[in-house]
Amino acid sequence: MSGSIDWQAMLLTARLATTVAVILLFCGLPIAYWLAYTKAKWKFLVETVVALPLVLPPTVLGFYALIAMGSGSPIERWYESWSGHTLVFSFQGLVIASALYSLPFAVQPFAAAFAQIDQRLLDASALLGSSGWRTFVHIVAPLAVGGIIRGVVLSFAHTVGEFGVVLMVGGNIPGATRTISLDIYDKVQDLNYAGANRTALLLLVFSFVALLAIYSGPRNLWRGWISR
Protein backbone atom coordinates (compact mmCIF):
# COMPACT_ATOMS: atom_id res chain seq x y z
CA MET A 1 0.00 0.00 0.00
CA SER A 2 1.19 3.46 -0.82
CA GLY A 3 2.18 5.74 2.00
CA SER A 4 2.20 8.84 -0.18
CA ILE A 5 0.46 12.05 0.81
CA ASP A 6 -2.53 13.21 -1.21
CA TRP A 7 -1.34 16.71 -2.04
CA GLN A 8 -4.52 17.41 -3.98
CA ALA A 9 -6.56 16.92 -0.81
CA MET A 10 -4.02 18.94 1.16
CA LEU A 11 -4.21 21.91 -1.21
CA LEU A 12 -8.01 21.78 -1.32
CA THR A 13 -8.10 21.80 2.49
CA ALA A 14 -5.74 24.79 2.63
CA ARG A 15 -7.90 26.61 0.08
CA LEU A 16 -11.06 25.83 2.03
CA ALA A 17 -9.61 26.85 5.40
CA THR A 18 -8.17 30.08 4.00
CA THR A 19 -11.45 31.02 2.32
CA VAL A 20 -13.45 30.33 5.47
CA ALA A 21 -11.00 32.25 7.67
CA VAL A 22 -11.18 35.31 5.40
CA ILE A 23 -14.99 35.18 5.25
CA LEU A 24 -15.26 34.89 9.02
CA LEU A 25 -12.80 37.74 9.49
CA PHE A 26 -15.01 40.15 7.56
CA CYS A 27 -18.35 38.73 8.70
CA GLY A 28 -17.35 37.90 12.26
CA LEU A 29 -15.88 41.28 13.18
CA PRO A 30 -19.18 43.21 12.88
CA ILE A 31 -21.04 40.50 14.80
CA ALA A 32 -18.40 40.45 17.53
CA TYR A 33 -18.32 44.24 17.74
CA TRP A 34 -22.08 44.35 18.17
CA LEU A 35 -22.00 41.62 20.82
CA ALA A 36 -19.25 43.41 22.74
CA TYR A 37 -20.95 46.81 22.91
CA THR A 38 -24.68 46.37 22.43
CA LYS A 39 -27.13 46.98 25.27
CA ALA A 40 -29.93 45.04 23.56
CA LYS A 41 -31.87 42.79 25.91
CA TRP A 42 -32.02 40.03 23.31
CA LYS A 43 -28.24 39.90 22.95
CA PHE A 44 -28.24 36.48 24.61
CA LEU A 45 -30.26 35.06 21.72
CA VAL A 46 -27.57 36.07 19.22
CA GLU A 47 -24.85 34.72 21.50
CA THR A 48 -26.74 31.41 21.72
CA VAL A 49 -27.06 31.12 17.94
CA VAL A 50 -23.40 31.97 17.41
CA ALA A 51 -22.25 29.43 20.02
CA LEU A 52 -24.59 26.66 18.86
CA PRO A 53 -21.99 24.91 16.64
CA LEU A 54 -19.82 24.39 19.73
CA VAL A 55 -22.31 21.87 21.16
CA LEU A 56 -24.18 20.76 18.05
CA PRO A 57 -22.97 17.45 16.55
CA PRO A 58 -21.31 18.13 13.17
CA THR A 59 -23.60 15.62 11.46
CA VAL A 60 -26.67 17.52 12.67
CA LEU A 61 -25.38 20.84 11.35
CA GLY A 62 -24.27 19.11 8.17
CA PHE A 63 -27.68 17.51 7.73
CA TYR A 64 -29.58 20.80 8.03
CA ALA A 65 -27.06 22.54 5.77
CA LEU A 66 -27.63 19.74 3.26
CA ILE A 67 -31.40 20.25 3.47
CA ALA A 68 -31.08 24.05 3.20
CA MET A 69 -28.84 23.87 0.13
CA GLY A 70 -30.24 20.67 -1.35
CA SER A 71 -32.37 20.04 -4.40
CA GLY A 72 -35.59 22.05 -4.46
CA SER A 73 -34.63 24.49 -1.70
CA PRO A 74 -34.96 28.25 -2.35
CA ILE A 75 -31.22 28.70 -1.82
CA GLU A 76 -30.40 25.96 -4.30
CA ARG A 77 -32.81 27.31 -6.93
CA TRP A 78 -31.44 30.84 -6.61
CA TYR A 79 -27.82 29.74 -6.73
CA GLU A 80 -28.35 27.39 -9.68
CA SER A 81 -30.18 30.07 -11.66
CA TRP A 82 -27.34 32.49 -10.96
CA SER A 83 -24.33 30.20 -11.45
CA GLY A 84 -25.64 27.19 -13.31
CA HIS A 85 -24.28 24.86 -10.63
CA THR A 86 -25.61 23.29 -7.45
CA LEU A 87 -24.24 23.98 -3.98
CA VAL A 88 -24.40 20.47 -2.59
CA PHE A 89 -21.30 18.36 -3.31
CA SER A 90 -19.37 21.44 -4.42
CA PHE A 91 -16.54 23.52 -2.99
CA GLN A 92 -18.87 26.50 -2.59
CA GLY A 93 -21.23 24.40 -0.49
CA LEU A 94 -18.32 23.33 1.68
CA VAL A 95 -17.37 26.97 2.23
CA ILE A 96 -20.86 27.93 3.41
CA ALA A 97 -21.25 24.93 5.74
CA SER A 98 -17.71 25.28 7.11
CA ALA A 99 -18.18 29.00 7.77
CA LEU A 100 -21.32 28.25 9.80
CA TYR A 101 -19.56 25.50 11.73
CA SER A 102 -16.47 27.59 12.52
CA LEU A 103 -18.37 30.82 13.28
CA PRO A 104 -17.98 30.72 17.10
CA PHE A 105 -14.25 30.03 16.83
CA ALA A 106 -13.87 33.44 15.18
CA VAL A 107 -16.60 35.54 16.79
CA GLN A 108 -15.95 34.62 20.43
CA PRO A 109 -12.23 35.58 20.45
CA PHE A 110 -13.06 38.76 18.53
CA ALA A 111 -15.80 39.74 21.00
CA ALA A 112 -13.66 38.92 24.05
CA ALA A 113 -10.89 41.16 22.75
CA PHE A 114 -13.29 44.02 22.00
CA ALA A 115 -14.89 43.77 25.45
CA GLN A 116 -11.50 44.28 27.14
CA ILE A 117 -10.97 47.70 25.52
CA ASP A 118 -11.51 50.64 27.85
CA GLN A 119 -14.79 52.27 26.88
CA ARG A 120 -13.35 55.67 27.79
CA LEU A 121 -11.02 55.46 24.80
CA LEU A 122 -13.96 55.02 22.45
CA ASP A 123 -15.87 57.85 24.13
CA ALA A 124 -12.87 60.16 23.79
CA SER A 125 -12.52 59.28 20.12
CA ALA A 126 -16.19 60.09 19.55
CA LEU A 127 -15.86 63.42 21.37
CA LEU A 128 -12.93 64.33 19.11
CA GLY A 129 -15.15 63.81 16.09
CA SER A 130 -13.73 60.54 14.80
CA SER A 131 -16.08 58.37 12.79
CA GLY A 132 -16.92 54.87 13.92
CA TRP A 133 -14.77 53.39 11.15
CA ARG A 134 -11.78 55.59 12.02
CA THR A 135 -12.14 54.67 15.68
CA PHE A 136 -12.20 50.99 14.80
CA VAL A 137 -9.14 51.18 12.55
CA HIS A 138 -6.95 53.32 14.79
CA ILE A 139 -8.07 52.28 18.29
CA VAL A 140 -10.16 49.12 18.41
CA ALA A 141 -8.26 46.97 15.89
CA PRO A 142 -4.74 47.69 17.24
CA LEU A 143 -5.83 47.03 20.83
CA ALA A 144 -7.75 43.88 19.91
CA VAL A 145 -5.21 42.50 17.45
CA GLY A 146 -4.34 39.53 19.67
CA GLY A 147 -7.95 38.37 19.77
CA ILE A 148 -8.43 39.02 16.06
CA ILE A 149 -5.40 36.90 15.17
CA ARG A 150 -6.53 34.20 17.58
CA GLY A 151 -9.97 34.07 15.99
CA VAL A 152 -8.56 33.84 12.46
CA VAL A 153 -6.13 31.08 13.43
CA LEU A 154 -8.74 29.09 15.35
CA SER A 155 -11.26 29.29 12.51
CA PHE A 156 -8.58 28.22 10.04
CA ALA A 157 -7.41 25.31 12.19
CA HIS A 158 -10.96 24.22 12.98
CA THR A 159 -11.84 24.14 9.29
CA VAL A 160 -8.75 22.07 8.51
CA GLY A 161 -9.91 19.38 10.93
CA GLU A 162 -13.58 19.26 9.93
CA PHE A 163 -15.01 15.86 9.06
CA GLY A 164 -18.75 15.43 9.68
CA VAL A 165 -19.94 18.66 8.07
CA VAL A 166 -17.62 18.22 5.09
CA LEU A 167 -18.76 14.65 4.52
CA MET A 168 -22.47 15.49 4.79
CA VAL A 169 -22.44 18.53 2.50
CA GLY A 170 -19.57 17.78 0.12
CA GLY A 171 -19.42 14.03 0.00
CA ASN A 172 -15.98 12.68 -0.79
CA ILE A 173 -15.26 13.69 -4.38
CA PRO A 174 -11.53 13.62 -5.29
CA GLY A 175 -10.29 17.01 -6.43
CA ALA A 176 -13.60 18.70 -5.58
CA THR A 177 -14.63 18.05 -1.97
CA ARG A 178 -12.19 15.50 -0.56
CA THR A 179 -10.37 17.25 2.26
CA ILE A 180 -7.37 15.99 4.17
CA SER A 181 -9.49 14.66 7.05
CA LEU A 182 -11.52 12.57 4.59
CA ASP A 183 -8.31 11.37 2.97
CA ILE A 184 -7.01 10.15 6.33
CA TYR A 185 -10.31 8.39 6.97
CA ASP A 186 -10.17 6.69 3.57
CA LYS A 187 -6.62 5.49 4.21
CA VAL A 188 -7.62 4.02 7.56
CA GLN A 189 -10.62 2.32 5.96
CA ASP A 190 -8.23 0.76 3.43
CA LEU A 191 -5.92 -0.31 6.30
CA ASN A 192 -3.27 1.99 4.86
CA TYR A 193 -1.95 3.02 8.24
CA ALA A 194 1.40 4.14 6.85
CA GLY A 195 -0.26 6.66 4.53
CA ALA A 196 -2.67 7.80 7.21
CA ASN A 197 0.19 8.28 9.66
CA ARG A 198 2.26 10.35 7.22
CA THR A 199 -0.63 12.63 6.40
CA ALA A 200 -1.77 12.98 10.01
CA LEU A 201 1.76 13.67 11.21
CA LEU A 202 2.31 16.35 8.58
CA LEU A 203 -0.98 17.97 9.56
CA LEU A 204 -0.08 17.78 13.24
CA VAL A 205 3.32 19.41 12.74
CA PHE A 206 1.91 22.13 10.49
CA SER A 207 -0.87 22.98 12.93
CA PHE A 208 1.49 23.06 15.90
CA VAL A 209 4.03 25.29 14.16
CA ALA A 210 1.33 27.68 12.93
CA LEU A 211 -0.21 28.04 16.38
CA LEU A 212 3.19 28.35 18.03
CA ALA A 213 4.22 31.13 15.66
CA ILE A 214 1.00 33.06 16.28
CA TYR A 215 0.78 32.71 20.06
CA SER A 216 4.47 33.35 20.70
CA GLY A 217 4.88 36.09 18.10
CA PRO A 218 5.59 39.76 18.85
CA ARG A 219 2.07 41.18 18.97
CA ASN A 220 3.36 44.75 19.13
CA LEU A 221 4.52 44.33 15.53
CA TRP A 222 0.98 43.37 14.51
CA ARG A 223 -0.42 46.35 16.41
CA GLY A 224 1.97 48.70 14.64
CA TRP A 225 1.13 47.27 11.22
CA ILE A 226 -2.64 47.53 11.74
CA SER A 227 -2.50 51.07 13.13
CA ARG A 228 -0.75 52.45 10.05
PASEBA-1860 file (N, C-alpha, C; in nm, 3 decimals):
! residues 228
1> MSGSIDWQ> 0.084/-0.121/0.000/0.000/0.000/0.000/0.087/0.125/0.000 ~ 0.042/0.222/-0.073/0.119/0.346/-0.082/0.107/0.428/0.044 ~ 0.220/0.486/0.083/0.218/0.574/0.200/0.230/0.719/0.161 ~ 0.203/0.749/0.031/0.220/0.884/-0.018/0.110/0.976/0.034 ~ 0.141/1.104/0.036/0.046/1.205/0.081/-0.036/1.255/-0.037 ~ -0.164/1.270/-0.017/-0.253/1.321/-0.121/-0.244/1.474/-0.120 ~ -0.156/1.527/-0.203/-0.134/1.671/-0.204/-0.254/1.746/-0.261 ~ -0.331/1.679/-0.344/-0.452/1.741/-0.398/-0.551/1.771/-0.285
9> AMLLTARL> -0.568/1.671/-0.195/-0.656/1.692/-0.081/-0.599/1.796/0.015 ~ -0.467/1.797/0.028/-0.402/1.894/0.116/-0.423/2.037/0.066 ~ -0.404/2.057/-0.064/-0.421/2.191/-0.121/-0.567/2.235/-0.115 ~ -0.659/2.143/-0.140/-0.801/2.178/-0.132/-0.838/2.218/0.011 ~ -0.783/2.147/0.110/-0.810/2.180/0.249/-0.755/2.318/0.284 ~ -0.634/2.348/0.238/-0.574/2.479/0.263/-0.657/2.589/0.199 ~ -0.705/2.563/0.077/-0.790/2.661/0.008/-0.920/2.682/0.083 ~ -0.981/2.573/0.129/-1.106/2.583/0.203/-1.088/2.658/0.334
17> ATTVAVIL> -0.985/2.621/0.410/-0.961/2.685/0.540/-0.929/2.833/0.525 ~ -0.851/2.867/0.423/-0.817/3.008/0.400/-0.941/3.089/0.362 ~ -1.023/3.033/0.274/-1.145/3.102/0.232/-1.239/3.125/0.349 ~ -1.257/3.021/0.431/-1.345/3.033/0.547/-1.291/3.134/0.647 ~ -1.160/3.132/0.672/-1.100/3.225/0.767/-1.117/3.370/0.722 ~ -1.101/3.395/0.592/-1.118/3.531/0.540/-1.264/3.576/0.550 ~ -1.356/3.485/0.515/-1.499/3.518/0.525/-1.538/3.550/0.669 ~ -1.491/3.468/0.761/-1.526/3.489/0.902/-1.458/3.612/0.960
25> LFCGLPIA> -1.344/3.651/0.905/-1.280/3.774/0.949/-1.369/3.894/0.918 ~ -1.421/3.900/0.797/-1.501/4.015/0.756/-1.645/4.007/0.808 ~ -1.699/3.887/0.819/-1.835/3.873/0.870/-1.840/3.866/1.022 ~ -1.737/3.808/1.081/-1.735/3.790/1.226/-1.704/3.916/1.303 ~ -1.623/4.005/1.247/-1.588/4.128/1.318/-1.709/4.216/1.349 ~ -1.799/4.241/1.253/-1.918/4.321/1.288/-2.007/4.254/1.392 ~ -2.023/4.122/1.381/-2.104/4.050/1.480/-2.041/4.061/1.618 ~ -1.910/4.039/1.624/-1.840/4.045/1.753/-1.844/4.186/1.811
33> YWLAYTKA> -1.828/4.286/1.727/-1.832/4.424/1.774/-1.968/4.457/1.834 ~ -2.073/4.412/1.767/-2.208/4.435/1.817/-2.228/4.362/1.950 ~ -2.184/4.239/1.959/-2.200/4.162/2.082/-2.123/4.225/2.198 ~ -2.009/4.284/2.169/-1.925/4.341/2.274/-1.983/4.470/2.330 ~ -2.054/4.547/2.248/-2.095/4.681/2.291/-2.246/4.706/2.295 ~ -2.325/4.613/2.245/-2.468/4.637/2.243/-2.529/4.630/2.384 ~ -2.636/4.703/2.402/-2.713/4.698/2.527/-2.848/4.630/2.505 ~ -2.865/4.568/2.388/-2.993/4.504/2.356/-3.023/4.390/2.453
41> KWKFLVET> -3.148/4.382/2.496/-3.187/4.279/2.591/-3.186/4.139/2.529 ~ -3.201/4.132/2.397/-3.202/4.003/2.331/-3.065/3.962/2.279 ~ -2.961/4.025/2.333/-2.824/3.990/2.295/-2.795/3.843/2.318 ~ -2.851/3.788/2.427/-2.824/3.648/2.461/-2.872/3.552/2.353 ~ -2.976/3.591/2.279/-3.026/3.506/2.172/-2.922/3.495/2.059 ~ -2.861/3.607/2.026/-2.757/3.607/1.922/-2.636/3.528/1.970 ~ -2.598/3.548/2.095/-2.485/3.472/2.150/-2.512/3.322/2.146 ~ -2.637/3.284/2.174/-2.674/3.141/2.172/-2.663/3.085/2.032
49> VVALPLVL> -2.712/3.159/1.933/-2.706/3.112/1.794/-2.562/3.100/1.747 ~ -2.481/3.199/1.782/-2.340/3.197/1.741/-2.266/3.078/1.803 ~ -2.296/3.049/1.931/-2.225/2.943/2.002/-2.280/2.804/1.975 ~ -2.394/2.796/1.907/-2.459/2.666/1.886/-2.369/2.560/1.823 ~ -2.286/2.594/1.723/-2.199/2.491/1.664/-2.099/2.429/1.761 ~ -2.075/2.495/1.875/-1.982/2.439/1.973/-2.037/2.312/2.037 ~ -2.169/2.302/2.049/-2.231/2.187/2.116/-2.311/2.100/2.021 ~ -2.338/2.151/1.901/-2.418/2.076/1.805/-2.331/1.973/1.735
57> PPTVLGFY> -2.374/1.846/1.729/-2.297/1.745/1.655/-2.277/1.788/1.510 ~ -2.157/1.770/1.455/-2.131/1.813/1.317/-2.227/1.750/1.216 ~ -2.268/1.626/1.240/-2.360/1.562/1.146/-2.497/1.629/1.146 ~ -2.538/1.683/1.261/-2.667/1.752/1.267/-2.660/1.882/1.187 ~ -2.554/1.960/1.211/-2.538/2.084/1.135/-2.522/2.053/0.987 ~ -2.446/1.949/0.956/-2.427/1.911/0.817/-2.557/1.867/0.752 ~ -2.640/1.797/0.827/-2.768/1.751/0.773/-2.858/1.869/0.738 ~ -2.871/1.965/0.830/-2.958/2.080/0.803/-2.900/2.171/0.695
65> ALIAMGSG> -2.767/2.179/0.687/-2.706/2.254/0.577/-2.735/2.185/0.444 ~ -2.732/2.051/0.447/-2.763/1.974/0.326/-2.907/1.997/0.282 ~ -3.000/2.000/0.379/-3.140/2.025/0.347/-3.159/2.167/0.294 ~ -3.092/2.263/0.358/-3.108/2.405/0.320/-3.053/2.433/0.181 ~ -2.947/2.362/0.143/-2.884/2.387/0.013/-2.917/2.279/-0.089 ~ -2.997/2.181/-0.049/-3.024/2.067/-0.135/-3.123/2.095/-0.245 ~ -3.150/1.993/-0.324/-3.237/2.004/-0.440/-3.377/2.051/-0.400 ~ -3.426/2.154/-0.470/-3.559/2.205/-0.446/-3.568/2.316/-0.344
73> SPIERWYE> -3.460/2.342/-0.271/-3.463/2.449/-0.170/-3.453/2.585/-0.238 ~ -3.506/2.691/-0.176/-3.496/2.825/-0.235/-3.351/2.868/-0.259 ~ -3.263/2.835/-0.166/-3.122/2.870/-0.182/-3.063/2.801/-0.304 ~ -3.094/2.673/-0.317/-3.040/2.596/-0.430/-3.093/2.647/-0.562 ~ -3.222/2.680/-0.568/-3.281/2.731/-0.693/-3.220/2.864/-0.731 ~ -3.203/2.953/-0.632/-3.144/3.084/-0.661/-3.001/3.070/-0.709 ~ -2.923/2.988/-0.638/-2.782/2.974/-0.673/-2.765/2.909/-0.810 ~ -2.847/2.808/-0.840/-2.835/2.739/-0.968/-2.875/2.830/-1.083
81> SWSGHTLV> -2.978/2.913/-1.061/-3.018/3.007/-1.166/-2.913/3.114/-1.190 ~ -2.838/3.146/-1.085/-2.734/3.249/-1.096/-2.603/3.195/-1.152 ~ -2.564/3.074/-1.107/-2.433/3.020/-1.145/-2.439/2.902/-1.241 ~ -2.555/2.837/-1.247/-2.564/2.719/-1.331/-2.515/2.592/-1.265 ~ -2.479/2.601/-1.137/-2.428/2.486/-1.063/-2.505/2.472/-0.932 ~ -2.499/2.353/-0.875/-2.561/2.329/-0.745/-2.461/2.353/-0.634 ~ -2.511/2.377/-0.513/-2.424/2.398/-0.398/-2.380/2.268/-0.332 ~ -2.472/2.174/-0.324/-2.440/2.047/-0.259/-2.334/1.972/-0.340
89> FSFQGLVI> -2.240/1.910/-0.269/-2.130/1.836/-0.331/-2.044/1.926/-0.419 ~ -2.024/2.049/-0.372/-1.937/2.144/-0.442/-1.850/2.215/-0.340 ~ -1.743/2.278/-0.387/-1.654/2.352/-0.299/-1.727/2.469/-0.236 ~ -1.812/2.535/-0.312/-1.887/2.650/-0.259/-1.978/2.608/-0.144 ~ -2.040/2.491/-0.158/-2.123/2.440/-0.049/-2.041/2.411/0.074 ~ -1.921/2.358/0.054/-1.832/2.333/0.168/-1.797/2.463/0.240 ~ -1.773/2.568/0.164/-1.737/2.697/0.223/-1.849/2.749/0.313 ~ -1.972/2.743/0.264/-2.086/2.793/0.341/-2.103/2.711/0.470
97> ASALYSLP> -2.105/2.579/0.457/-2.125/2.493/0.574/-2.010/2.507/0.673 ~ -1.888/2.516/0.623/-1.771/2.528/0.711/-1.769/2.662/0.783 ~ -1.813/2.768/0.714/-1.818/2.900/0.777/-1.918/2.899/0.892 ~ -2.032/2.835/0.873/-2.132/2.825/0.980/-2.076/2.746/1.098 ~ -2.007/2.637/1.068/-1.956/2.550/1.173/-1.842/2.614/1.251 ~ -1.761/2.697/1.186/-1.647/2.759/1.252/-1.677/2.900/1.304 ~ -1.801/2.946/1.288/-1.837/3.082/1.328/-1.799/3.115/1.472 ~ -1.832/3.033/1.573/-1.798/3.072/1.710/-1.649/3.077/1.737
105> FAVQPFAA> -1.570/3.003/1.662/-1.425/3.003/1.683/-1.362/3.135/1.638 ~ -1.434/3.211/1.557/-1.387/3.344/1.518/-1.453/3.452/1.601 ~ -1.585/3.446/1.615/-1.660/3.554/1.679/-1.627/3.565/1.828 ~ -1.618/3.455/1.899/-1.595/3.462/2.043/-1.460/3.524/2.080 ~ -1.348/3.487/2.016/-1.223/3.558/2.045/-1.227/3.705/2.006 ~ -1.292/3.736/1.893/-1.306/3.876/1.853/-1.380/3.954/1.962 ~ -1.496/3.903/2.003/-1.580/3.974/2.100/-1.510/3.988/2.235 ~ -1.439/3.885/2.277/-1.366/3.892/2.405/-1.260/4.000/2.401
113> AFAQIDQR> -1.191/4.013/2.288/-1.089/4.116/2.275/-1.150/4.256/2.273 ~ -1.262/4.272/2.204/-1.329/4.402/2.200/-1.379/4.443/2.339 ~ -1.432/4.347/2.414/-1.489/4.377/2.545/-1.383/4.423/2.644 ~ -1.257/4.390/2.621/-1.150/4.428/2.714/-1.099/4.570/2.691 ~ -1.142/4.634/2.582/-1.097/4.770/2.552/-1.169/4.869/2.642 ~ -1.095/4.962/2.696/-1.151/5.064/2.785/-1.251/5.150/2.709 ~ -1.374/5.152/2.755/-1.479/5.227/2.688/-1.447/5.375/2.682 ~ -1.368/5.425/2.777/-1.335/5.567/2.779/-1.255/5.609/2.656
121> LLDASALL> -1.177/5.516/2.601/-1.102/5.546/2.480/-1.196/5.567/2.361 ~ -1.299/5.487/2.353/-1.396/5.502/2.245/-1.477/5.630/2.261 ~ -1.513/5.661/2.387/-1.587/5.785/2.413/-1.503/5.907/2.378 ~ -1.376/5.903/2.410/-1.287/6.016/2.379/-1.273/6.033/2.229 ~ -1.263/5.922/2.157/-1.252/5.928/2.012/-1.377/5.989/1.951 ~ -1.494/5.953/2.005/-1.619/6.009/1.955/-1.627/6.158/1.983 ~ -1.583/6.201/2.101/-1.586/6.342/2.137/-1.494/6.425/2.047 ~ -1.387/6.363/1.999/-1.293/6.433/1.911/-1.340/6.435/1.766
129> GSSGWRTF> -1.455/6.376/1.742/-1.515/6.381/1.609/-1.476/6.269/1.515 ~ -1.413/6.166/1.566/-1.373/6.054/1.480/-1.496/5.971/1.444 ~ -1.498/5.925/1.322/-1.608/5.837/1.279/-1.592/5.699/1.341 ~ -1.699/5.622/1.337/-1.692/5.487/1.392/-1.587/5.402/1.322 ~ -1.576/5.416/1.190/-1.477/5.339/1.115/-1.335/5.381/1.152 ~ -1.311/5.510/1.166/-1.178/5.559/1.202/-1.141/5.513/1.343 ~ -1.238/5.515/1.432/-1.214/5.467/1.568/-1.177/5.319/1.568 ~ -1.248/5.243/1.486/-1.220/5.099/1.480/-1.080/5.073/1.426
137> VHIVAPLA> -1.044/5.143/1.319/-0.914/5.118/1.255/-0.798/5.160/1.342 ~ -0.808/5.276/1.408/-0.695/5.332/1.479/-0.692/5.301/1.629 ~ -0.804/5.257/1.685/-0.807/5.228/1.829/-0.846/5.083/1.856 ~ -0.963/5.045/1.807/-1.016/4.912/1.841/-0.929/4.801/1.784 ~ -0.902/4.805/1.653/-0.826/4.697/1.589/-0.685/4.680/1.647 ~ -0.607/4.788/1.666/-0.474/4.769/1.724/-0.478/4.711/1.865 ~ -0.575/4.753/1.947/-0.583/4.703/2.083/-0.634/4.559/2.089 ~ -0.716/4.522/1.991/-0.775/4.388/1.991/-0.705/4.292/1.897
145> VGGIIRGV> -0.586/4.329/1.848/-0.521/4.250/1.745/-0.492/4.107/1.790 ~ -0.460/4.088/1.918/-0.434/3.953/1.967/-0.555/3.863/1.952 ~ -0.672/3.914/1.989/-0.795/3.837/1.977/-0.835/3.816/1.832 ~ -0.810/3.915/1.748/-0.843/3.902/1.606/-0.759/3.792/1.542 ~ -0.629/3.794/1.570/-0.540/3.690/1.517/-0.581/3.553/1.570 ~ -0.613/3.549/1.697/-0.653/3.420/1.758/-0.779/3.365/1.690 ~ -0.875/3.452/1.664/-0.997/3.407/1.599/-0.973/3.357/1.458 ~ -0.888/3.426/1.383/-0.856/3.384/1.246/-0.785/3.249/1.247
153> VLSFAHTV> -0.688/3.233/1.337/-0.613/3.108/1.343/-0.702/2.993/1.386 ~ -0.786/3.016/1.486/-0.874/2.909/1.535/-0.975/2.868/1.429 ~ -1.030/2.964/1.357/-1.126/2.929/1.251/-1.058/2.854/1.138 ~ -0.935/2.893/1.106/-0.858/2.822/1.004/-0.829/2.678/1.048 ~ -0.777/2.664/1.170/-0.741/2.531/1.219/-0.863/2.442/1.235 ~ -0.973/2.500/1.281/-1.096/2.422/1.298/-1.148/2.372/1.164 ~ -1.140/2.455/1.062/-1.184/2.414/0.929/-1.097/2.302/0.873 ~ -0.967/2.311/0.899/-0.875/2.207/0.851/-0.916/2.070/0.905
161> GEFGVVLM> -0.960/2.065/1.030/-0.991/1.938/1.093/-1.134/1.891/1.081 ~ -1.218/1.964/1.005/-1.358/1.926/0.993/-1.375/1.792/0.923 ~ -1.475/1.716/0.967/-1.501/1.586/0.906/-1.650/1.568/0.877 ~ -1.733/1.573/0.983/-1.875/1.543/0.968/-1.946/1.638/0.875 ~ -1.926/1.768/0.892/-1.994/1.866/0.807/-1.948/1.853/0.663 ~ -1.817/1.834/0.644/-1.762/1.822/0.509/-1.818/1.698/0.439 ~ -1.827/1.589/0.511/-1.876/1.465/0.452/-2.024/1.475/0.416 ~ -2.104/1.539/0.503/-2.247/1.549/0.479/-2.278/1.640/0.360
169> VGGNIPGA> -2.211/1.754/0.351/-2.244/1.853/0.250/-2.167/1.830/0.119 ~ -2.041/1.789/0.132/-1.957/1.778/0.012/-1.937/1.638/-0.039 ~ -1.971/1.539/0.042/-1.942/1.403/0.000/-1.792/1.378/0.010 ~ -1.741/1.301/-0.081/-1.598/1.268/-0.079/-1.550/1.256/-0.223 ~ -1.558/1.368/-0.295/-1.526/1.369/-0.438/-1.380/1.412/-0.456 ~ -1.294/1.326/-0.510/-1.153/1.362/-0.529/-1.137/1.486/-0.615 ~ -1.055/1.579/-0.568/-1.029/1.701/-0.643/-1.136/1.807/-0.630 ~ -1.250/1.774/-0.569/-1.360/1.870/-0.558/-1.399/1.896/-0.413
177> TRTISLDI> -1.420/1.789/-0.336/-1.463/1.805/-0.197/-1.389/1.714/-0.100 ~ -1.293/1.638/-0.147/-1.219/1.550/-0.056/-1.113/1.631/0.016 ~ -1.132/1.652/0.144/-1.037/1.725/0.226/-0.938/1.627/0.289 ~ -0.842/1.683/0.361/-0.737/1.599/0.417/-0.791/1.507/0.527 ~ -0.892/1.551/0.601/-0.949/1.466/0.705/-1.021/1.346/0.642 ~ -1.088/1.367/0.530/-1.152/1.257/0.459/-1.049/1.163/0.398 ~ -0.938/1.220/0.352/-0.831/1.137/0.297/-0.772/1.045/0.403 ~ -0.752/1.098/0.523/-0.701/1.015/0.633/-0.800/0.904/0.665
185> YDKVQDLN> -0.927/0.939/0.669/-1.031/0.839/0.697/-1.031/0.728/0.591 ~ -1.020/0.768/0.464/-1.017/0.669/0.357/-0.898/0.575/0.370 ~ -0.783/0.631/0.405/-0.662/0.549/0.421/-0.679/0.448/0.535 ~ -0.739/0.493/0.643/-0.762/0.402/0.756/-0.861/0.293/0.716 ~ -0.965/0.329/0.642/-1.062/0.232/0.596/-0.997/0.126/0.506 ~ -0.895/0.168/0.430/-0.823/0.076/0.343/-0.708/0.006/0.415 ~ -0.700/0.026/0.547/-0.592/-0.031/0.630/-0.454/0.019/0.588 ~ -0.452/0.136/0.526/-0.327/0.199/0.486/-0.279/0.289/0.599
193> YAGANRTA> -0.234/0.226/0.706/-0.195/0.302/0.824/-0.069/0.385/0.801 ~ 0.018/0.337/0.715/0.140/0.414/0.685/0.105/0.547/0.619 ~ 0.015/0.542/0.519/-0.026/0.666/0.453/-0.102/0.757/0.545 ~ -0.191/0.699/0.626/-0.267/0.780/0.721/-0.175/0.846/0.821 ~ -0.074/0.774/0.867/0.019/0.828/0.966/0.101/0.943/0.907 ~ 0.148/0.928/0.785/0.226/1.035/0.722/0.143/1.162/0.708 ~ 0.023/1.147/0.659/-0.063/1.263/0.640/-0.101/1.327/0.773 ~ -0.138/1.245/0.870/-0.177/1.298/1.001/-0.060/1.366/1.070
201> LLLLVFSF> 0.058/1.308/1.057/0.176/1.367/1.121/0.211/1.501/1.058 ~ 0.203/1.508/0.926/0.231/1.635/0.858/0.132/1.742/0.902 ~ 0.006/1.703/0.913/-0.098/1.797/0.956/-0.076/1.841/1.101 ~ -0.034/1.748/1.184/-0.008/1.778/1.324/0.107/1.877/1.338 ~ 0.216/1.852/1.267/0.332/1.941/1.274/0.299/2.079/1.221 ~ 0.229/2.084/1.108/0.191/2.213/1.049/0.104/2.294/1.145 ~ 0.005/2.229/1.202/-0.087/2.298/1.293/-0.014/2.348/1.417 ~ 0.075/2.266/1.470/0.149/2.306/1.590/0.240/2.425/1.561
209> VALLAIYS> 0.311/2.420/1.450/0.403/2.529/1.416/0.326/2.659/1.391 ~ 0.212/2.649/1.321/0.133/2.768/1.293/0.082/2.833/1.421 ~ 0.030/2.751/1.511/-0.021/2.804/1.638/0.092/2.858/1.724 ~ 0.204/2.790/1.723/0.319/2.835/1.803/0.369/2.970/1.754 ~ 0.375/2.986/1.623/0.422/3.113/1.566/0.328/3.228/1.601 ~ 0.197/3.201/1.600/0.100/3.306/1.628/0.100/3.343/1.776 ~ 0.093/3.243/1.864/0.078/3.271/2.006/0.207/3.320/2.072 ~ 0.321/3.290/2.011/0.447/3.335/2.070/0.505/3.455/1.997
217> GPRNLWRG> 0.436/3.501/1.892/0.488/3.609/1.810/0.480/3.744/1.879 ~ 0.559/3.840/1.830/0.559/3.976/1.885/0.434/4.052/1.845 ~ 0.334/4.056/1.932/0.207/4.118/1.897/0.219/4.268/1.875 ~ 0.319/4.332/1.933/0.336/4.475/1.913/0.362/4.506/1.766 ~ 0.428/4.411/1.695/0.452/4.433/1.553/0.321/4.433/1.476 ~ 0.228/4.342/1.515/0.098/4.337/1.451/0.019/4.464/1.481 ~ 0.029/4.512/1.606/-0.042/4.635/1.641/0.007/4.753/1.558 ~ 0.140/4.761/1.541/0.197/4.870/1.464/0.158/4.864/1.319
225> WISR> 0.151/4.741/1.262/0.113/4.727/1.122/-0.033/4.765/1.101 ~ -0.122/4.725/1.190/-0.264/4.753/1.174/-0.294/4.901/1.192 ~ -0.221/4.968/1.281/-0.250/5.107/1.313/-0.198/5.203/1.208 ~ -0.126/5.155/1.107/-0.075/5.245/1.005/-0.186/5.303/0.918
END
